[in-house]
């Protein structure tokens, strides 16, 4: 398989990308990662880019991510918000795990918020939901469905009683 070549090919699998748990808040628009290759102080930032940036891109398609190499004396992350503000996070001599924890604490949605969004999406997005708490009371209100038998009688070929009678006549 051609995608399984190179350094750490596991990074290019769908399972690996889906395991990322960093979903940014809606007001973040751009993330820039500045680091230097071959510098001891930038090892954590390099590992962050190498192992986690693809997962972040996969989970946050609306966020633009820019990686700038060898353009700064010390490594840092910079977050730009939709109101024009920006926050700089210094990652000089910081290991990858600490960078992940810090970014997750400051800029990512909490587990509680993610669960609430998931439940809200499940309730509203499924067109098969009908009843007292949903927009439609009955399935007959969906276009293309058979009308309620309480209002319009079903055709005889749709009722089992008449189907059995027709089968007995044919025998």
N, C-alpha and C positions, 0 to 999 in steps of 0.2 A: 504494500500500500504506500503510495507516494507521500501521504500526509504523516506517516509514521517515521519519517526521516528527520535527522537533525538533533539538536540538543533538547532533551526532555520532551519527546513527542507527545507525552500524555497531556500537555497543555493544549493540544489541538483537538481533543476529543470532546464530544458533547456532554458526556457525564462530568468531566472536569469543569467545564464552563458552568453547568447548572448547579454545581456544589458551592459556587460563590454565594455569600450571604450578605454582601454589601449593596444595599439598595439606597441610593441617595435620596434626600428630600427633594421636593419638586422645584425649589427655588435655586438649585445649583445648575449652572449652565455649562461651565468650562472647568476642567481640571488640568493644570500643567504640572509636570514632574520634571524638575531640573536636577541633574546629577552629572558626575564625571566618571568616566570609565577608568578603571585601574587605580582609583584613589581609595585609601582605607576608610576615609570618612563617608564615602558614598556607597559602601557595600550594602547597607540596609536598603537604601533607595533603589539600587540596582536589583537586588533580590525582590523587592516589592514590584518593580516593573516586570521582571522576568516571570514571577510566579502568579501574581494577582491582577495585573492590569487587564489581561484578557477576560478574566471573570467579571471585573468591574464593567468593562465595555459591554459584555454580553447582558448583564443585568440592568444596565442603565443606557439604553440606546439613545436617549435624548440628550445625554451629556457628551460634549465634545472633549476628547482627551488628547493632550499634546505632550509629547516627550521631547525634552531638549537636553542633548548630551554635550558635555564639554563646553559649556557656555557660561559657567558660573563658578566662583571660587568655593562655594559650599552648597550642599544639596538642600533643596526645599520643595515643598508642594504648595501650589497656589490655587485657591478656589475662587472662581468668579460667580457672582450671584446675578439673578435677573434684574435686580434693582440697581446694578452698577457697582456694588461694593465688592471688595475682595479680601480674602484672608490668606495670610502666608503661614505655613506650618514648617518650622525648622526641623529637618530630619538628619542633622549632622551627627555622625557616629551613633545613629539609632538603629537597632536591629529591626528586621522586617516585622516581627510579631508586635513590637511596640508601635510601629507605624500603623499597622492594621487596627490595633485596639484604639489608638488615638483618633484615627479617621472615623472609625465606626461609632465611637462615642459622640463625636462632634457633628458629623455630617450625614449620618445614616438614620433611616427610620428604625424605630424600636420594634421588637418582636410583637408587642401588643398592637401597635399601629398596623403592622403587616397583616396580622390576623383579622383585625377589624376590616381592613380593605378587602381581604380575601372573602370574608363573609358577605360584605356588601355587594361585591361583584357577583358572587354566586346567587344571591337573592334576586338581583335585578337583571342579570344577563341571560338567565335560562328562560326561553320562551315556553317551555313545558310547564312552568309554574303557573297555577291558577288556583283560585279559591278566595277566601275571605281577606287575606293580607296582601294580595297581589293585584295588579291592574285589571286582570280578567277574572270574572267570577266562574265562568264555565269554558270548557274547551271549544264549545260550539261558537264562541265569539271570535275564534281565530279564523281568518279567511281560508277557505278550502276544506274546512271540516264539515262533517255531517251536522245539520241543525239538531237542536234538542228534540227528543221524541215527545216531550211534554207540549211543545208548541206546534211542531210539524210531524205528522206520523211518518215513520220510516217506511220506505218502499218494502213490499212483501219479500223481495228477493234478499233483503238484508236481515230478515228476521228468521231465526233458526226454526221456529214453529212451522213456517211455510216451506222452508228448505227440506225439512224432514218429510212433510206431506208430499212434496214433489218427488222425493226419492222413493217413497213407498208406492206412488202411482206408477213410476217407471219400472218397478220390479215386477 
